[in-house]
Amino acid sequence: MLTKISLTEIKNLETNKLKMKVFNRWELEKVKINDISISNYIYFNKKYGELVPHSSGNYDKKPFKKTYCPILERLVCSLMLKSRNSGKKIKTIAIVKHAFYLLHKTTGKNPIQLLVDAISNCAPHEDSLMLSNSGQKKREAVDVSPYRKISQAIYFIAVGTKKAAFKNPKSISIALHDEILNAARNSNTSYAIKKKLDLEKNASLFR
């Protein structure tokens, strides 16, 4: 016997079908950014999402346009640096996808939330800068802008991942899993956390 379906149920079915998830698995709606200072610079579209972190956007044509690049794609692009890895985006996406599956399996949490937590923990708040005045050079401590905070944090995670996997039987996806997990937990075993602490320690000497 056929049962009657209301219009609200049909709308719910349609919205569930249209709801896009990262790698067809993880939603962006429940992801929260705890650090208020960088909340406007971590970009992901909660309404549409992205199936694959590849938007084909030109984010280097205008200053600060990289702010609108999805955060997951920025991680993928950082892992493609330097020369011999450049252009291997499909391979890098597969590495990130495998690392996310491992993160979900070990913690049971949304790996995108873990990545956002890792970035907020790795973002340096203070750095030192060389200033010159009439031929005299002097290093001074400066605050880091939110835009640079995120760029530095993603770079540290990518470099730490590649260093952990280089000349090591550990695969790069496992190294990325370990780096994101340790950074999200604010552990000192993370390369990114160590680099952040070193930057802030050096900056404190020039206050």
DRENRO-281031 format. One record per residue (C-alpha): residue number from 0; residue in three letters; chain; x, y, z. Coordinates in Angstrom, 1 decimal. Example, Ala and Ser with C-alpha at 12.3 -4.5 7.8 and 13.67 -1.06 7.14 Angstrom:
<rs>
(0,"ALA","A",(12.3,-4.5,7.8))
(1,"SER","A",(13.7,-1.1,7.1))
</rs>
This chain:
<rs>
(0,"MET","A",(0.0,0.0,0.0))
(1,"LEU","A",(1.3,3.5,-0.9))
(2,"THR","A",(1.7,5.9,1.9))
(3,"LYS","A",(1.2,9.7,1.6))
(4,"ILE","A",(4.3,11.9,1.8))
(5,"SER","A",(3.9,15.5,2.9))
(6,"LEU","A",(5.6,18.4,1.2))
(7,"THR","A",(7.9,19.0,4.1))
(8,"GLU","A",(9.2,15.4,3.9))
(9,"ILE","A",(9.8,15.9,0.1))
(10,"LYS","A",(11.8,19.1,0.8))
(11,"ASN","A",(13.8,17.4,3.5))
(12,"LEU","A",(14.7,14.6,1.1))
(13,"GLU","A",(15.7,17.1,-1.6))
(14,"THR","A",(17.9,19.1,0.8))
(15,"ASN","A",(19.6,15.9,2.0))
(16,"LYS","A",(20.4,15.0,-1.5))
(17,"LEU","A",(21.7,18.4,-2.4))
(18,"LYS","A",(23.9,18.6,0.8))
(19,"MET","A",(27.5,18.3,-0.4))
(20,"LYS","A",(30.1,16.8,1.9))
(21,"VAL","A",(33.9,16.8,1.7))
(22,"PHE","A",(35.0,13.6,0.0))
(23,"ASN","A",(31.3,12.6,0.1))
(24,"ARG","A",(31.7,11.9,3.8))
(25,"TRP","A",(32.2,14.9,6.2))
(26,"GLU","A",(29.9,17.9,6.6))
(27,"LEU","A",(31.1,21.5,7.0))
(28,"GLU","A",(28.0,22.7,8.9))
(29,"LYS","A",(29.2,21.6,12.4))
(30,"VAL","A",(32.8,22.9,12.0))
(31,"LYS","A",(33.5,25.7,14.6))
(32,"ILE","A",(36.5,28.1,14.7))
(33,"ASN","A",(37.4,28.8,18.3))
(34,"ASP","A",(40.0,31.5,17.7))
(35,"ILE","A",(38.0,34.7,16.9))
(36,"SER","A",(41.0,36.6,15.5))
(37,"ILE","A",(41.3,34.2,12.5))
(38,"SER","A",(37.7,33.3,12.0))
(39,"ASN","A",(37.2,35.7,9.1))
(40,"TYR","A",(40.3,34.3,7.3))
(41,"ILE","A",(39.5,30.5,7.4))
(42,"TYR","A",(37.2,30.0,4.5))
(43,"PHE","A",(34.8,27.2,3.8))
(44,"ASN","A",(31.4,27.5,2.3))
(45,"LYS","A",(29.0,25.7,4.7))
(46,"LYS","A",(26.1,26.0,2.3))
(47,"TYR","A",(27.6,24.3,-0.7))
(48,"GLY","A",(30.8,22.6,0.6))
(49,"GLU","A",(33.2,20.9,-1.8))
(50,"LEU","A",(33.4,17.3,-2.9))
(51,"VAL","A",(37.1,17.6,-3.8))
(52,"PRO","A",(39.5,20.4,-2.7))
(53,"HIS","A",(40.0,21.7,-6.2))
(54,"SER","A",(38.2,24.9,-7.1))
(55,"SER","A",(40.2,26.0,-10.2))
(56,"GLY","A",(40.3,29.6,-8.8))
(57,"ASN","A",(42.9,32.3,-9.5))
(58,"TYR","A",(43.7,33.3,-6.0))
(59,"ASP","A",(47.0,35.0,-6.8))
(60,"LYS","A",(45.8,37.7,-9.1))
(61,"LYS","A",(44.7,40.2,-6.4))
(62,"PRO","A",(46.1,40.9,-2.9))
(63,"PHE","A",(44.3,39.0,-0.1))
(64,"LYS","A",(42.2,37.0,-2.5))
(65,"LYS","A",(43.7,33.9,-1.1))
(66,"THR","A",(41.4,34.5,1.9))
(67,"TYR","A",(38.6,33.1,-0.2))
(68,"CYS","A",(40.4,29.9,-1.1))
(69,"PRO","A",(38.9,26.9,0.8))
(70,"ILE","A",(41.2,26.0,3.7))
(71,"LEU","A",(41.4,22.4,2.6))
(72,"GLU","A",(42.7,23.4,-0.8))
(73,"ARG","A",(45.3,25.7,0.8))
(74,"LEU","A",(46.6,22.7,2.7))
(75,"VAL","A",(46.8,20.6,-0.6))
(76,"CYS","A",(48.6,23.4,-2.4))
(77,"SER","A",(51.1,23.8,0.5))
(78,"LEU","A",(51.9,20.0,0.3))
(79,"MET","A",(52.7,20.5,-3.4))
(80,"LEU","A",(55.6,22.7,-2.7))
(81,"LYS","A",(58.5,22.6,-3.8))
(82,"SER","A",(59.7,21.9,-7.4))
(83,"ARG","A",(59.5,18.2,-7.7))
(84,"ASN","A",(56.0,18.0,-6.1))
(85,"SER","A",(54.5,21.0,-8.0))
(86,"GLY","A",(51.5,20.1,-10.2))
(87,"LYS","A",(50.8,16.8,-8.6))
(88,"LYS","A",(47.4,17.9,-7.2))
(89,"ILE","A",(45.5,14.6,-7.8))
(90,"LYS","A",(48.1,12.7,-5.9))
(91,"THR","A",(48.2,15.2,-3.1))
(92,"ILE","A",(44.3,15.1,-2.8))
(93,"ALA","A",(44.6,11.3,-2.4))
(94,"ILE","A",(47.1,11.8,0.4))
(95,"VAL","A",(44.9,14.2,2.2))
(96,"LYS","A",(41.9,12.0,1.7))
(97,"HIS","A",(43.7,9.0,3.2))
(98,"ALA","A",(45.0,11.1,6.1))
(99,"PHE","A",(41.4,12.3,6.8))
(100,"TYR","A",(40.1,8.7,6.8))
(101,"LEU","A",(42.8,7.8,9.4))
(102,"LEU","A",(41.9,10.8,11.5))
(103,"HIS","A",(38.2,9.9,11.5))
(104,"LYS","A",(39.1,6.2,12.3))
(105,"THR","A",(41.4,7.0,15.3))
(106,"THR","A",(39.4,9.9,16.9))
(107,"GLY","A",(35.9,9.5,15.6))
(108,"LYS","A",(35.7,13.2,15.0))
(109,"ASN","A",(35.3,15.3,11.9))
(110,"PRO","A",(38.8,15.7,10.4))
(111,"ILE","A",(38.0,19.1,9.1))
(112,"GLN","A",(37.4,20.3,12.6))
(113,"LEU","A",(40.7,18.8,13.7))
(114,"LEU","A",(42.4,20.6,10.8))
(115,"VAL","A",(40.9,23.9,11.9))
(116,"ASP","A",(41.9,23.3,15.5))
(117,"ALA","A",(45.4,22.4,14.4))
(118,"ILE","A",(45.7,25.7,12.4))
(119,"SER","A",(44.5,27.8,15.2))
(120,"ASN","A",(47.0,26.2,17.6))
(121,"CYS","A",(49.9,26.5,15.2))
(122,"ALA","A",(49.3,30.1,14.3))
(123,"PRO","A",(52.1,32.3,15.7))
(124,"HIS","A",(50.9,35.5,17.5))
(125,"GLU","A",(54.3,37.3,17.5))
(126,"ASP","A",(57.3,37.5,15.3))
(127,"SER","A",(60.5,39.6,14.9))
(128,"LEU","A",(61.3,41.9,12.1))
(129,"MET","A",(64.5,43.7,10.9))
(130,"LEU","A",(64.0,47.5,10.8))
(131,"SER","A",(66.7,49.9,9.4))
(132,"ASN","A",(66.9,53.6,10.2))
(133,"SER","A",(69.6,55.7,8.7))
(134,"GLY","A",(71.9,52.7,8.1))
(135,"GLN","A",(71.4,51.2,11.6))
(136,"LYS","A",(69.6,47.9,11.6))
(137,"LYS","A",(67.6,46.8,14.6))
(138,"ARG","A",(65.3,43.7,15.1))
(139,"GLU","A",(62.0,44.3,16.8))
(140,"ALA","A",(59.0,42.2,17.9))
(141,"VAL","A",(55.8,42.7,15.9))
(142,"ASP","A",(52.3,41.3,16.0))
(143,"VAL","A",(51.4,38.8,13.2))
(144,"SER","A",(48.4,39.6,11.1))
(145,"PRO","A",(45.5,37.0,10.9))
(146,"TYR","A",(46.2,36.5,7.2))
(147,"ARG","A",(49.9,35.6,7.8))
(148,"LYS","A",(49.0,33.5,10.9))
(149,"ILE","A",(47.0,31.0,8.8))
(150,"SER","A",(49.6,31.0,6.0))
(151,"GLN","A",(52.4,30.3,8.5))
(152,"ALA","A",(50.3,27.6,10.3))
(153,"ILE","A",(49.5,25.7,7.0))
(154,"TYR","A",(53.1,26.0,5.9))
(155,"PHE","A",(54.4,24.6,9.2))
(156,"ILE","A",(52.0,21.6,9.0))
(157,"ALA","A",(53.1,20.9,5.4))
(158,"VAL","A",(56.8,21.1,6.1))
(159,"GLY","A",(56.5,19.0,9.3))
(160,"THR","A",(54.6,16.3,7.3))
(161,"LYS","A",(57.2,16.2,4.6))
(162,"LYS","A",(60.1,16.1,7.0))
(163,"ALA","A",(58.5,13.2,9.0))
(164,"ALA","A",(58.0,11.2,5.8))
(165,"PHE","A",(61.4,11.8,4.1))
(166,"LYS","A",(63.7,8.8,4.1))
(167,"ASN","A",(61.2,7.0,6.5))
(168,"PRO","A",(59.1,3.9,6.0))
(169,"LYS","A",(56.2,5.9,7.3))
(170,"SER","A",(53.9,7.0,4.5))
(171,"ILE","A",(53.2,10.7,3.9))
(172,"SER","A",(49.5,10.2,4.7))
(173,"ILE","A",(50.3,8.7,8.1))
(174,"ALA","A",(52.8,11.6,8.7))
(175,"LEU","A",(50.1,14.1,7.8))
(176,"HIS","A",(47.6,12.3,10.2))
(177,"ASP","A",(50.2,12.5,13.0))
(178,"GLU","A",(51.0,16.1,12.4))
(179,"ILE","A",(47.4,17.3,12.3))
(180,"LEU","A",(46.4,15.2,15.4))
(181,"ASN","A",(49.4,16.4,17.5))
(182,"ALA","A",(48.8,20.0,16.5))
(183,"ALA","A",(45.1,19.8,17.2))
(184,"ARG","A",(46.0,18.5,20.7))
(185,"ASN","A",(48.6,21.2,21.1))
(186,"SER","A",(51.3,18.6,21.7))
(187,"ASN","A",(55.0,19.6,21.7))
(188,"THR","A",(55.7,16.5,19.5))
(189,"SER","A",(54.2,18.4,16.6))
(190,"TYR","A",(56.7,20.2,14.3))
(191,"ALA","A",(54.3,23.0,13.7))
(192,"ILE","A",(53.8,23.7,17.4))
(193,"LYS","A",(57.6,23.7,17.9))
(194,"LYS","A",(58.2,26.2,15.1))
(195,"LYS","A",(55.4,28.4,16.5))
(196,"LEU","A",(57.0,28.4,20.0))
(197,"ASP","A",(60.5,29.1,18.5))
(198,"LEU","A",(59.1,32.1,16.6))
(199,"GLU","A",(57.4,33.5,19.7))
(200,"LYS","A",(60.4,32.9,21.9))
(201,"ASN","A",(62.7,34.7,19.5))
(202,"ALA","A",(60.3,37.6,19.3))
(203,"SER","A",(60.1,37.9,23.1))
(204,"LEU","A",(63.8,38.7,23.1))
(205,"PHE","A",(63.4,41.9,21.0))
(206,"ARG","A",(60.4,43.5,22.9))
</rs>
